[in-house]
Amino acid sequence: MPSTAFTPSLPGLAADDELDTVINWGLGADSTTYLARMLTDPAAHGIDLDRTAVLYMATGSEWSETRLLCEEFMPPLLRSRGVRFVQLARAGHLKADGITILDDSRHPERLFARGLWTLWDELESVGTVRQQAGVRKCSLRAKGEVGDRWITQIFGDQAASKVPGRTGVFPLIDWGWDRQQCEAYLLDRFGVHWPKSYCTFCCFPTSMGALPAHLERMRSHPDIAGEVLRLEYTAMSLNPNAKLYGRKTLLEMFDPSRPRDRACLEAFERELDMPWALYHVRRLFLLSDSGKRRPVMRSTERVDLGRPQQLARRLISVSERHHVDVEHDPIYGRARSWVRRRAKAWPMAEELFATAPARVINKQDEAFEEEWDALLSGAAAQLPLA
C-alpha cells in the first residue's frame, strides 16, 4: 500500500489546520517574489494565512547559492508571519514508495536540500541524462507528483488538478510582472541578485538561451561541473546519443587551455578516479501491432569490476581477437565495443560492451529477453566476456 514517510515532530511544530490555499514555492525569482510580496500584506492579496500552506519540493540538486539565499531570507519571513511551511520529497523511484515529509511547521528553521530519493539518484543509477525532447517528466516526477500527492492527502481526491474545485492562479501574470521586475523587486527587498533556480544537471539552459550564463555558473562551481560531466560521460559510454544538450555535450564546451575551464576538467578527472565496471548493454527498438514506435527497451548488465585502464585493455583485446569494432578514449578511459549496431529502420536491435564508472545498476525491462529472442531468433553476444 502506498506510504508516506514522516519525520519526527514535536508538539506545536506541525499543524492540521483547515486549508483552502496552497502556494507552490520553487525557490526561483518568480515564486519568491510572489511569496515575499504577498507576505507584506496577505489580506490585500486575498490570502488568509491561517488557511494557507506553502509547499516546497526538494529536488536534491539545486544550485547552492540559490538554496542558501532562500534559507537565509525566507524561513525567517515565514516564521514571522506564522505560515505553515511544508517541505516534501519523493521517497523512491516508484509511485508506490510514496513521499517524505521533511518538515511541516509554522516555525521552519531550515531549508532541506534533499530527501530519500532524488532525480540525480535515478539518472545516475540507470546511466542516462535528461533529454530535451518531449514533456519535462523530471519536473513532474520530482515536484508535480510529490505536491499533488500531499494535496490529495489533505484535501481528498476532489483536489485532483483537473477536477472542478481546484483552481490554479498565477498572480505574476495578473500583475503583469516579468522576470526583470521580479529580480528588481528582490534586489530592492533583500539587497541581493536572485540567481536562477534549476537542477545543476538540467538540459534546458540551451533551449532557454541561457547557456553562456549556465557555463559561467559551472565555472564558478568546478566540483559541481565535475559531477555533471561524470553523469554525462557515463551516460554516453552506454549510449553515444545521450548528450546532455541534444547535439552538444557539456564536455566539449570546456577549453582545457582556459584556467577556469581546466579547473572543471580537473574536477571531472577526480570524479572518474573510482572503480569502473564493464557493462553489457542491449536495446530494442520495436513497433506496435499498429506500426507505431514503442518505447525503447533496454537491458544493462554489469559484467566485471576494476580500474578503467584494466577493463579497457581487456575489452580492446577480446574485441580485436574477434574482429569486433572497438572504440577507446585515451584521455578519460572509456572503451566501447559494438557487437551489433542499430539499423536504419525499426524494428531493430543494438548490442555493445562498454566501460564506465561503476554507478549504474543492473536493470532490464520486463519481457526484454522474450522480445529479444523474438526479434533476433536467440542471437546472443559474440564476445566471451560474461
C-alpha positions as YAML, in Angstrom:
chain: A
units: angstrom
residues:
- id: 1
  name: MET
  ca: [0.00, 0.00, 0.00]
- id: 2
  name: PRO
  ca: [1.44, 3.46, -0.85]
- id: 3
  name: SER
  ca: [3.07, 5.08, 2.11]
- id: 4
  name: THR
  ca: [4.15, 8.46, 3.33]
- id: 5
  name: ALA
  ca: [7.26, 8.78, 5.44]
- id: 6
  name: PHE
  ca: [7.12, 11.33, 8.24]
- id: 7
  name: THR
  ca: [9.99, 12.94, 10.06]
- id: 8
  name: PRO
  ca: [9.77, 13.01, 13.88]
- id: 9
  name: SER
  ca: [7.94, 16.05, 15.19]
- id: 10
  name: LEU
  ca: [7.40, 17.83, 18.48]
- id: 11
  name: PRO
  ca: [4.12, 19.31, 19.73]
- id: 12
  name: GLY
  ca: [3.49, 22.67, 18.14]
- id: 13
  name: LEU
  ca: [5.73, 22.07, 15.12]
- id: 14
  name: ALA
  ca: [3.11, 20.51, 12.84]
- id: 15
  name: ALA
  ca: [-0.35, 21.74, 12.00]
- id: 16
  name: ASP
  ca: [-3.53, 20.12, 10.81]
- id: 17
  name: ASP
  ca: [-5.50, 23.25, 10.09]
- id: 18
  name: GLU
  ca: [-8.29, 23.50, 7.56]
- id: 19
  name: LEU
  ca: [-6.68, 24.76, 4.37]
- id: 20
  name: ASP
  ca: [-8.08, 26.33, 1.25]
- id: 21
  name: THR
  ca: [-4.94, 27.76, -0.35]
- id: 22
  name: VAL
  ca: [-1.65, 26.10, -1.32]
- id: 23
  name: ILE
  ca: [1.28, 28.11, -2.65]
- id: 24
  name: ASN
  ca: [3.98, 26.28, -4.62]
- id: 25
  name: TRP
  ca: [7.39, 27.76, -3.94]
- id: 26
  name: GLY
  ca: [10.12, 26.68, -6.36]
- id: 27
  name: LEU
  ca: [12.96, 28.81, -4.86]
- id: 28
  name: GLY
  ca: [13.32, 30.86, -8.04]
- id: 29
  name: ALA
  ca: [12.88, 34.60, -8.53]
- id: 30
  name: ASP
  ca: [9.27, 34.39, -9.72]
- id: 31
  name: SER
  ca: [7.75, 32.35, -6.91]
- id: 32
  name: THR
  ca: [9.97, 34.01, -4.29]
- id: 33
  name: THR
  ca: [8.80, 37.43, -5.47]
- id: 34
  name: TYR
  ca: [5.17, 36.46, -5.11]
- id: 35
  name: LEU
  ca: [5.70, 34.92, -1.68]
- id: 36
  name: ALA
  ca: [7.70, 37.84, -0.30]
- id: 37
  name: ARG
  ca: [5.37, 40.49, -1.70]
- id: 38
  name: MET
  ca: [2.21, 38.67, -0.63]
- id: 39
  name: LEU
  ca: [3.50, 38.31, 2.94]
- id: 40
  name: THR
  ca: [3.84, 42.09, 3.29]
- id: 41
  name: ASP
  ca: [0.03, 42.35, 3.18]
- id: 42
  name: PRO
  ca: [-1.69, 38.95, 2.82]
- id: 43
  name: ALA
  ca: [-5.22, 40.34, 3.10]
- id: 44
  name: ALA
  ca: [-4.61, 42.71, 0.19]
- id: 45
  name: HIS
  ca: [-3.76, 39.65, -1.92]
- id: 46
  name: GLY
  ca: [-6.82, 37.72, -0.76]
- id: 47
  name: ILE
  ca: [-4.80, 35.32, 1.39]
- id: 48
  name: ASP
  ca: [-5.79, 34.05, 4.84]
- id: 49
  name: LEU
  ca: [-2.52, 32.75, 6.29]
- id: 50
  name: ASP
  ca: [-4.36, 30.59, 8.82]
- id: 51
  name: ARG
  ca: [-5.81, 28.62, 5.90]
- id: 52
  name: THR
  ca: [-2.72, 28.64, 3.70]
- id: 53
  name: ALA
  ca: [0.23, 26.30, 3.26]
- id: 54
  name: VAL
  ca: [3.43, 26.91, 1.32]
- id: 55
  name: LEU
  ca: [4.80, 23.81, -0.41]
- id: 56
  name: TYR
  ca: [8.42, 23.25, -1.37]
- id: 57
  name: MET
  ca: [9.58, 20.09, -3.15]
- id: 58
  name: ALA
  ca: [13.27, 19.32, -2.57]
- id: 59
  name: THR
  ca: [14.87, 18.03, -5.77]
- id: 60
  name: GLY
  ca: [18.30, 17.42, -4.25]
- id: 61
  name: SER
  ca: [20.29, 19.22, -6.96]
- id: 62
  name: GLU
  ca: [19.52, 22.90, -6.52]
- id: 63
  name: TRP
  ca: [22.44, 25.28, -7.01]
- id: 64
  name: SER
  ca: [23.97, 26.08, -3.64]
- id: 65
  name: GLU
  ca: [23.80, 29.88, -3.93]
- id: 66
  name: THR
  ca: [20.08, 29.78, -4.71]
- id: 67
  name: ARG
  ca: [19.35, 27.39, -1.86]
- id: 68
  name: LEU
  ca: [21.46, 29.36, 0.65]
- id: 69
  name: LEU
  ca: [19.79, 32.66, -0.23]
- id: 70
  name: CYS
  ca: [16.38, 31.07, 0.16]
- id: 71
  name: GLU
  ca: [17.39, 29.64, 3.53]
- id: 72
  name: GLU
  ca: [18.77, 33.00, 4.68]
- id: 73
  name: PHE
  ca: [15.75, 35.13, 3.85]
- id: 74
  name: MET
  ca: [12.63, 33.03, 3.54]
- id: 75
  name: PRO
  ca: [12.29, 30.81, 6.67]
- id: 76
  name: PRO
  ca: [12.62, 33.88, 8.93]
- id: 77
  name: LEU
  ca: [9.94, 35.62, 6.89]
- id: 78
  name: LEU
  ca: [7.65, 32.60, 7.05]
- id: 79
  name: ARG
  ca: [8.25, 32.27, 10.81]
- id: 80
  name: SER
  ca: [7.47, 35.91, 11.42]
- id: 81
  name: ARG
  ca: [4.09, 35.50, 9.76]
- id: 82
  name: GLY
  ca: [3.37, 32.05, 11.21]
- id: 83
  name: VAL
  ca: [2.93, 30.49, 7.78]
- id: 84
  name: ARG
  ca: [2.58, 26.72, 7.53]
- id: 85
  name: PHE
  ca: [5.59, 25.59, 5.50]
- id: 86
  name: VAL
  ca: [5.63, 22.01, 4.22]
- id: 87
  name: GLN
  ca: [8.82, 20.55, 2.75]
- id: 88
  name: LEU
  ca: [8.40, 17.40, 0.67]
- id: 89
  name: ALA
  ca: [10.45, 14.95, -1.38]
- id: 90
  name: ARG
  ca: [9.85, 11.79, -3.31]
- id: 91
  name: ALA
  ca: [10.60, 8.70, -1.19]
- id: 92
  name: GLY
  ca: [11.71, 6.43, -4.02]
- id: 93
  name: HIS
  ca: [11.77, 5.66, -7.71]
- id: 94
  name: LEU
  ca: [8.26, 4.19, -7.78]
- id: 95
  name: LYS
  ca: [4.99, 5.96, -7.01]
- id: 96
  name: ALA
  ca: [4.29, 3.18, -4.54]
- id: 97
  name: ASP
  ca: [7.27, 4.37, -2.50]
- id: 98
  name: GLY
  ca: [5.26, 7.43, -1.51]
- id: 99
  name: ILE
  ca: [6.59, 10.80, -0.38]
- id: 100
  name: THR
  ca: [8.67, 12.02, 2.52]
- id: 101
  name: ILE
  ca: [7.51, 14.97, 4.62]
- id: 102
  name: LEU
  ca: [10.83, 16.57, 5.51]
- id: 103
  name: ASP
  ca: [9.22, 19.23, 7.68]
- id: 104
  name: ASP
  ca: [5.73, 20.60, 8.37]
- id: 105
  name: SER
  ca: [5.81, 23.61, 10.63]
- id: 106
  name: ARG
  ca: [4.74, 27.20, 11.25]
- id: 107
  name: HIS
  ca: [8.21, 27.80, 12.69]
- id: 108
  name: PRO
  ca: [10.61, 26.49, 10.00]
- id: 109
  name: GLU
  ca: [14.26, 26.62, 10.99]
- id: 110
  name: ARG
  ca: [15.95, 25.35, 7.84]
- id: 111
  name: LEU
  ca: [15.52, 24.51, 4.19]
- id: 112
  name: PHE
  ca: [16.06, 20.84, 3.37]
- id: 113
  name: ALA
  ca: [18.31, 20.19, 0.38]
- id: 114
  name: ARG
  ca: [17.08, 16.67, -0.42]
- id: 115
  name: GLY
  ca: [15.02, 13.71, 0.69]
- id: 116
  name: LEU
  ca: [15.46, 9.94, 0.44]
- id: 117
  name: TRP
  ca: [15.36, 9.97, -3.37]
- id: 118
  name: THR
  ca: [16.48, 12.49, -5.97]
- id: 119
  name: LEU
  ca: [16.27, 12.70, -9.72]
- id: 120
  name: TRP
  ca: [20.09, 12.58, -9.78]
- id: 121
  name: ASP
  ca: [19.96, 9.21, -7.99]
- id: 122
  name: GLU
  ca: [17.64, 7.89, -10.66]
- id: 123
  name: LEU
  ca: [19.60, 9.18, -13.64]
- id: 124
  name: GLU
  ca: [22.93, 8.00, -12.28]
- id: 125
  name: SER
  ca: [21.70, 4.53, -11.33]
- id: 126
  name: VAL
  ca: [20.35, 3.82, -14.81]
- id: 127
  name: GLY
  ca: [23.14, 5.61, -16.68]
- id: 128
  name: THR
  ca: [21.27, 8.31, -18.54]
- id: 129
  name: VAL
  ca: [20.67, 12.06, -18.65]
- id: 130
  name: ARG
  ca: [17.51, 14.08, -19.01]
- id: 131
  name: GLN
  ca: [16.56, 14.59, -22.66]
- id: 132
  name: GLN
  ca: [15.36, 17.89, -24.10]
- id: 133
  name: ALA
  ca: [12.71, 16.32, -26.30]
- id: 134
  name: GLY
  ca: [9.21, 15.67, -25.03]
- id: 135
  name: VAL
  ca: [7.46, 16.55, -21.78]
- id: 136
  name: ARG
  ca: [9.53, 17.72, -18.80]
- id: 137
  name: LYS
  ca: [8.94, 14.50, -16.91]
- id: 138
  name: CYS
  ca: [11.74, 15.34, -14.48]
- id: 139
  name: SER
  ca: [9.75, 18.25, -13.02]
- id: 140
  name: LEU
  ca: [6.59, 16.17, -12.94]
- id: 141
  name: ARG
  ca: [8.31, 13.34, -11.06]
- id: 142
  name: ALA
  ca: [10.36, 15.36, -8.60]
- id: 143
  name: LYS
  ca: [7.88, 18.18, -7.99]
- id: 144
  name: GLY
  ca: [4.44, 17.88, -9.54]
- id: 145
  name: GLU
  ca: [3.62, 14.33, -8.45]
- id: 146
  name: VAL
  ca: [5.01, 14.96, -4.97]
- id: 147
  name: GLY
  ca: [2.96, 18.09, -4.37]
- id: 148
  name: ASP
  ca: [-0.19, 16.51, -5.83]
- id: 149
  name: ARG
  ca: [0.25, 13.50, -3.55]
- id: 150
  name: TRP
  ca: [0.32, 15.71, -0.46]
- id: 151
  name: ILE
  ca: [-2.55, 17.89, -1.64]
- id: 152
  name: THR
  ca: [-4.69, 14.81, -2.28]
- id: 153
  name: GLN
  ca: [-3.95, 13.50, 1.21]
- id: 154
  name: ILE
  ca: [-5.01, 16.81, 2.74]
- id: 155
  name: PHE
  ca: [-7.98, 17.71, 0.57]
- id: 156
  name: GLY
  ca: [-9.02, 14.31, -0.75]
- id: 157
  name: ASP
  ca: [-9.49, 13.17, -4.33]
- id: 158
  name: GLN
  ca: [-11.59, 16.21, -5.14]
- id: 159
  name: ALA
  ca: [-8.34, 18.20, -5.20]
- id: 160
  name: ALA
  ca: [-7.07, 16.43, -8.31]
- id: 161
  name: SER
  ca: [-5.74, 19.04, -10.71]
- id: 162
  name: LYS
  ca: [-8.43, 18.53, -13.37]
- id: 163
  name: VAL
  ca: [-11.40, 18.37, -11.02]
- id: 164
  name: PRO
  ca: [-13.66, 21.42, -10.50]
- id: 165
  name: GLY
  ca: [-12.97, 22.99, -7.13]
- id: 166
  name: ARG
  ca: [-9.22, 23.13, -7.56]
- id: 167
  name: THR
  ca: [-8.29, 26.31, -9.38]
- id: 168
  name: GLY
  ca: [-4.82, 27.34, -10.44]
- id: 169
  name: VAL
  ca: [-3.93, 31.01, -10.01]
- id: 170
  name: PHE
  ca: [-0.89, 32.76, -11.48]
- id: 171
  name: PRO
  ca: [-0.52, 36.10, -9.66]
- id: 172
  name: LEU
  ca: [2.55, 37.34, -11.58]
- id: 173
  name: ILE
  ca: [0.61, 37.12, -14.83]
- id: 174
  name: ASP
  ca: [-2.24, 39.05, -13.23]
- id: 175
  name: TRP
  ca: [0.26, 41.68, -12.06]
- id: 176
  name: GLY
  ca: [1.90, 41.83, -15.48]
- id: 177
  name: TRP
  ca: [5.31, 41.24, -13.93]
- id: 178
  name: ASP
  ca: [8.15, 39.75, -15.97]
- id: 179
  name: ARG
  ca: [11.38, 38.24, -14.69]
- id: 180
  name: GLN
  ca: [13.25, 41.55, -14.72]
- id: 181
  name: GLN
  ca: [10.64, 43.11, -12.45]
- id: 182
  name: CYS
  ca: [10.87, 40.13, -10.10]
- id: 183
  name: GLU
  ca: [14.64, 40.35, -9.91]
- id: 184
  name: ALA
  ca: [14.46, 44.11, -9.33]
- id: 185
  name: TYR
  ca: [11.94, 43.61, -6.52]
- id: 186
  name: LEU
  ca: [14.10, 41.02, -4.76]
- id: 187
  name: LEU
  ca: [17.20, 43.17, -5.15]
- id: 188
  name: ASP
  ca: [15.40, 46.10, -3.56]
- id: 189
  name: ARG
  ca: [13.81, 43.93, -0.86]
- id: 190
  name: PHE
  ca: [16.79, 41.80, 0.17]
- id: 191
  name: GLY
  ca: [19.78, 43.57, -1.38]
- id: 192
  name: VAL
  ca: [20.88, 40.57, -3.46]
- id: 193
  name: HIS
  ca: [20.60, 39.37, -7.01]
- id: 194
  name: TRP
  ca: [18.38, 36.28, -7.02]
- id: 195
  name: PRO
  ca: [20.01, 33.56, -9.16]
- id: 196
  name: LYS
  ca: [18.02, 31.24, -11.36]
- id: 197
  name: SER
  ca: [16.63, 28.08, -9.76]
- id: 198
  name: TYR
  ca: [17.14, 24.78, -11.61]
- id: 199
  name: CYS
  ca: [18.97, 21.49, -11.17]
- id: 200
  name: THR
  ca: [22.71, 21.51, -11.76]
- id: 201
  name: PHE
  ca: [22.37, 18.87, -14.50]
- id: 202
  name: CYS
  ca: [19.38, 20.47, -16.23]
- id: 203
  name: CYS
  ca: [19.44, 20.14, -20.02]
- id: 204
  name: PHE
  ca: [17.18, 23.12, -20.71]
- id: 205
  name: PRO
  ca: [19.54, 26.15, -20.40]
- id: 206
  name: THR
  ca: [20.42, 25.74, -24.10]
- id: 207
  name: SER
  ca: [16.77, 25.79, -25.19]
- id: 208
  name: MET
  ca: [16.13, 28.82, -22.99]
- id: 209
  name: GLY
  ca: [19.07, 30.76, -24.47]
- id: 210
  name: ALA
  ca: [20.85, 30.83, -21.13]
- id: 211
  name: LEU
  ca: [23.80, 28.58, -21.98]
- id: 212
  name: PRO
  ca: [26.55, 31.23, -21.51]
- id: 213
  name: ALA
  ca: [25.26, 32.07, -18.02]
- id: 214
  name: HIS
  ca: [24.92, 28.35, -17.26]
- id: 215
  name: LEU
  ca: [28.54, 27.67, -18.24]
- id: 216
  name: GLU
  ca: [29.72, 30.59, -16.12]
- id: 217
  name: ARG
  ca: [27.84, 29.09, -13.20]
- id: 218
  name: MET
  ca: [29.60, 25.79, -13.86]
- id: 219
  name: ARG
  ca: [32.97, 27.55, -13.89]
- id: 220
  name: SER
  ca: [32.15, 29.10, -10.51]
- id: 221
  name: HIS
  ca: [31.44, 25.62, -9.15]
- id: 222
  name: PRO
  ca: [34.07, 23.32, -10.71]
- id: 223
  name: ASP
  ca: [33.23, 20.47, -8.33]
- id: 224
  name: ILE
  ca: [29.61, 20.53, -9.49]
- id: 225
  name: ALA
  ca: [30.79, 20.73, -13.10]
- id: 226
  name: GLY
  ca: [32.92, 17.64, -12.47]
- id: 227
  name: GLU
  ca: [29.95, 15.68, -11.14]
- id: 228
  name: VAL
  ca: [27.71, 16.64, -14.06]
- id: 229
  name: LEU
  ca: [30.48, 15.83, -16.54]
- id: 230
  name: ARG
  ca: [30.75, 12.36, -14.98]
- id: 231
  name: LEU
  ca: [26.98, 11.86, -15.23]
- id: 232
  name: GLU
  ca: [27.05, 12.75, -18.92]
- id: 233
  name: TYR
  ca: [30.20, 10.74, -19.65]
- id: 234
  name: THR
  ca: [28.74, 7.64, -18.02]
- id: 235
  name: ALA
  ca: [25.50, 8.01, -19.96]
- id: 236
  name: MET
  ca: [27.37, 8.47, -23.24]
- id: 237
  name: SER
  ca: [29.53, 5.44, -22.52]
- id: 238
  name: LEU
  ca: [26.40, 3.30, -22.57]
- id: 239
  name: ASN
  ca: [24.68, 5.32, -25.30]
- id: 240
  name: PRO
  ca: [26.66, 7.75, -27.52]
- id: 241
  name: ASN
  ca: [23.43, 9.63, -28.23]
- id: 242
  name: ALA
  ca: [22.94, 10.56, -24.55]
- id: 243
  name: LYS
  ca: [24.40, 14.05, -24.89]
- id: 244
  name: LEU
  ca: [23.25, 16.46, -22.22]
- id: 245
  name: TYR
  ca: [22.28, 19.18, -24.66]
- id: 246
  name: GLY
  ca: [20.89, 17.24, -27.59]
- id: 247
  name: ARG
  ca: [23.55, 17.64, -30.25]
- id: 248
  name: LYS
  ca: [26.16, 19.02, -27.87]
- id: 249
  name: THR
  ca: [27.94, 17.64, -24.86]
- id: 250
  name: LEU
  ca: [28.92, 19.58, -21.79]
- id: 251
  name: LEU
  ca: [32.44, 18.17, -22.10]
- id: 252
  name: GLU
  ca: [33.10, 19.77, -25.47]
- id: 253
  name: MET
  ca: [32.12, 23.19, -24.11]
- id: 254
  name: PHE
  ca: [35.17, 23.41, -21.84]
- id: 255
  name: ASP
  ca: [38.50, 24.54, -23.26]
- id: 256
  name: PRO
  ca: [41.46, 22.99, -21.35]
- id: 257
  name: SER
  ca: [43.64, 25.98, -22.29]
- id: 258
  name: ARG
  ca: [41.46, 28.30, -20.20]
- id: 259
  name: PRO
  ca: [42.23, 28.17, -16.45]
- id: 260
  name: ARG
  ca: [38.61, 28.20, -15.23]
- id: 261
  name: ASP
  ca: [37.61, 25.56, -17.75]
- id: 262
  name: ARG
  ca: [40.64, 23.50, -16.82]
- id: 263
  name: ALA
  ca: [39.52, 23.57, -13.18]
- id: 264
  name: CYS
  ca: [36.22, 21.97, -14.24]
- id: 265
  name: LEU
  ca: [38.01, 19.32, -16.29]
- id: 266
  name: GLU
  ca: [40.35, 18.54, -13.40]
- id: 267
  name: ALA
  ca: [37.33, 18.10, -11.15]
- id: 268
  name: PHE
  ca: [35.91, 15.74, -13.79]
- id: 269
  name: GLU
  ca: [39.12, 13.71, -13.74]
- id: 270
  name: ARG
  ca: [38.87, 13.43, -9.96]
- id: 271
  name: GLU
  ca: [35.29, 12.21, -10.32]
- id: 272
  name: LEU
  ca: [36.49, 9.45, -12.65]
- id: 273
  name: ASP
  ca: [39.00, 8.21, -10.08]
- id: 274
  name: MET
  ca: [36.76, 5.45, -8.77]
- id: 275
  name: PRO
  ca: [36.01, 1.78, -9.52]
- id: 276
  name: TRP
  ca: [34.77, 1.25, -13.05]
- id: 277
  name: ALA
  ca: [32.64, -1.51, -14.50]
- id: 278
  name: LEU
  ca: [32.34, -3.34, -17.78]
- id: 279
  name: TYR
  ca: [28.71, -3.30, -18.94]
- id: 280
  name: HIS
  ca: [26.79, -5.39, -21.45]
- id: 281
  name: VAL
  ca: [24.09, -3.18, -22.96]
- id: 282
  name: ARG
  ca: [21.29, -4.22, -25.30]
- id: 283
  name: ARG
  ca: [18.48, -2.13, -26.74]
- id: 284
  name: LEU
  ca: [15.36, -3.00, -28.67]
- id: 285
  name: PHE
  ca: [13.56, -0.59, -30.98]
- id: 286
  name: LEU
  ca: [10.21, -2.26, -31.61]
- id: 287
  name: LEU
  ca: [6.93, -1.46, -33.32]
- id: 288
  name: SER
  ca: [3.41, -1.95, -32.01]
- id: 289
  name: ASP
  ca: [0.83, -4.01, -33.86]
- id: 290
  name: SER
  ca: [-0.40, -0.80, -35.46]
- id: 291
  name: GLY
  ca: [3.10, 0.04, -36.69]
- id: 292
  name: LYS
  ca: [3.84, 2.80, -34.19]
- id: 293
  name: ARG
  ca: [7.17, 3.00, -32.40]
- id: 294
  name: ARG
  ca: [7.14, 1.55, -28.92]
- id: 295
  name: PRO
  ca: [9.27, 2.92, -26.07]
- id: 296
  name: VAL
  ca: [12.86, 1.71, -26.41]
- id: 297
  name: MET
  ca: [13.60, -1.32, -24.23]
- id: 298
  name: ARG
  ca: [16.97, -1.78, -22.54]
- id: 299
  name: SER
  ca: [18.97, -4.37, -20.67]
- id: 300
  name: THR
  ca: [22.08, -3.31, -18.74]
- id: 301
  name: GLU
  ca: [24.23, -5.92, -17.02]
- id: 302
  name: ARG
  ca: [27.46, -5.39, -15.09]
- id: 303
  name: VAL
  ca: [30.00, -7.95, -16.34]
- id: 304
  name: ASP
  ca: [33.11, -7.04, -14.36]
- id: 305
  name: LEU
  ca: [34.54, -4.50, -11.94]
- id: 306
  name: GLY
  ca: [38.03, -2.96, -11.93]
- id: 307
  name: ARG
  ca: [40.17, 0.02, -12.83]
- id: 308
  name: PRO
  ca: [39.37, 1.81, -16.10]
- id: 309
  name: GLN
  ca: [42.70, 1.02, -17.79]
- id: 310
  name: GLN
  ca: [42.48, -2.65, -16.87]
- id: 311
  name: LEU
  ca: [38.92, -3.04, -18.14]
- id: 312
  name: ALA
  ca: [39.65, -1.10, -21.32]
- id: 313
  name: ARG
  ca: [42.66, -3.27, -22.16]
- id: 314
  name: ARG
  ca: [40.60, -6.41, -21.67]
- id: 315
  name: LEU
  ca: [37.73, -5.20, -23.82]
- id: 316
  name: ILE
  ca: [40.05, -3.99, -26.58]
- id: 317
  name: SER
  ca: [42.00, -7.25, -26.60]
- id: 318
  name: VAL
  ca: [38.95, -9.50, -26.77]
- id: 319
  name: SER
  ca: [37.24, -7.30, -29.37]
- id: 320
  name: GLU
  ca: [40.26, -7.28, -31.67]
- id: 321
  name: ARG
  ca: [40.64, -11.05, -31.46]
- id: 322
  name: HIS
  ca: [37.01, -11.44, -32.54]
- id: 323
  name: HIS
  ca: [37.20, -8.69, -35.21]
- id: 324
  name: VAL
  ca: [34.59, -6.57, -33.44]
- id: 325
  name: ASP
  ca: [34.66, -2.77, -33.79]
- id: 326
  name: VAL
  ca: [36.07, -1.16, -30.65]
- id: 327
  name: GLU
  ca: [36.49, 2.48, -29.65]
- id: 328
  name: HIS
  ca: [38.79, 3.86, -26.96]
- id: 329
  name: ASP
  ca: [39.01, 7.28, -25.34]
- id: 330
  name: PRO
  ca: [42.67, 7.52, -24.20]
- id: 331
  name: ILE
  ca: [42.09, 10.78, -22.34]
- id: 332
  name: TYR
  ca: [39.35, 9.76, -19.92]
- id: 333
  name: GLY
  ca: [39.48, 5.97, -20.28]
- id: 334
  name: ARG
  ca: [36.23, 4.74, -21.83]
- id: 335
  name: ALA
  ca: [36.27, 1.73, -24.15]
- id: 336
  name: ARG
  ca: [33.27, 0.62, -26.17]
- id: 337
  name: SER
  ca: [32.83, -2.43, -28.39]
- id: 338
  name: TRP
  ca: [29.96, -2.81, -30.87]
- id: 339
  name: VAL
  ca: [28.65, -6.33, -31.17]
- id: 340
  name: ARG
  ca: [25.58, -5.17, -33.09]
- id: 341
  name: ARG
  ca: [24.93, -1.65, -34.30]
- id: 342
  name: ARG
  ca: [21.39, -0.42, -34.75]
- id: 343
  name: ALA
  ca: [19.99, -0.49, -38.26]
- id: 344
  name: LYS
  ca: [18.41, 2.49, -40.02]
- id: 345
  name: ALA
  ca: [14.79, 1.39, -39.66]
- id: 346
  name: TRP
  ca: [12.61, -0.01, -36.88]
- id: 347
  name: PRO
  ca: [12.30, -2.72, -35.66]
- id: 348
  name: MET
  ca: [15.98, -3.18, -34.81]
- id: 349
  name: ALA
  ca: [18.38, -4.14, -32.05]
- id: 350
  name: GLU
  ca: [21.61, -2.76, -30.65]
- id: 351
  name: GLU
  ca: [24.24, -4.52, -28.55]
- id: 352
  name: LEU
  ca: [27.53, -3.31, -27.09]
- id: 353
  name: PHE
  ca: [30.01, -3.69, -24.28]
- id: 354
  name: ALA
  ca: [31.29, -0.52, -22.62]
- id: 355
  name: THR
  ca: [33.37, 0.56, -19.65]
- id: 356
  name: ALA
  ca: [32.12, 3.35, -17.38]
- id: 357
  name: PRO
  ca: [32.19, 4.48, -13.73]
- id: 358
  name: ALA
  ca: [30.57, 1.79, -11.61]
- id: 359
  name: ARG
  ca: [27.47, 3.75, -10.66]
- id: 360
  name: VAL
  ca: [24.98, 2.05, -12.99]
- id: 361
  name: ILE
  ca: [22.88, -0.83, -11.65]
- id: 362
  name: ASN
  ca: [21.77, -3.99, -13.39]
- id: 363
  name: LYS
  ca: [18.41, -3.24, -14.95]
- id: 364
  name: GLN
  ca: [16.28, -4.97, -17.55]
- id: 365
  name: ASP
  ca: [12.86, -4.01, -18.85]
- id: 366
  name: GLU
  ca: [10.07, -6.50, -18.33]
- id: 367
  name: ALA
  ca: [9.81, -9.20, -21.04]
- id: 368
  name: PHE
  ca: [13.07, -7.99, -22.60]
- id: 369
  name: GLU
  ca: [14.54, -11.46, -23.17]
- id: 370
  name: GLU
  ca: [11.37, -12.71, -24.83]
- id: 371
  name: GLU
  ca: [11.26, -9.70, -27.13]
- id: 372
  name: TRP
  ca: [14.99, -10.02, -27.86]
- id: 373
  name: ASP
  ca: [14.66, -13.67, -28.79]
- id: 374
  name: ALA
  ca: [11.60, -12.99, -30.90]
- id: 375
  name: LEU
  ca: [13.38, -10.32, -32.94]
- id: 376
  name: LEU
  ca: [16.78, -11.98, -33.22]
- id: 377
  name: SER
  ca: [15.87, -15.66, -33.03]
- id: 378
  name: GLY
  ca: [18.00, -16.23, -29.96]
- id: 379
  name: ALA
  ca: [21.05, -14.28, -31.16]
- id: 380
  name: ALA
  ca: [23.48, -13.57, -28.32]
- id: 381
  name: ALA
  ca: [26.63, -11.57, -27.77]
- id: 382
  name: GLN
  ca: [29.68, -12.84, -29.66]
- id: 383
  name: LEU
  ca: [32.25, -11.58, -27.15]
- id: 384
  name: PRO
  ca: [33.14, -14.12, -24.41]
- id: 385
  name: LEU
  ca: [33.28, -11.51, -21.65]
- id: 386
  name: ALA
  ca: [30.48, -12.60, -19.34]
...
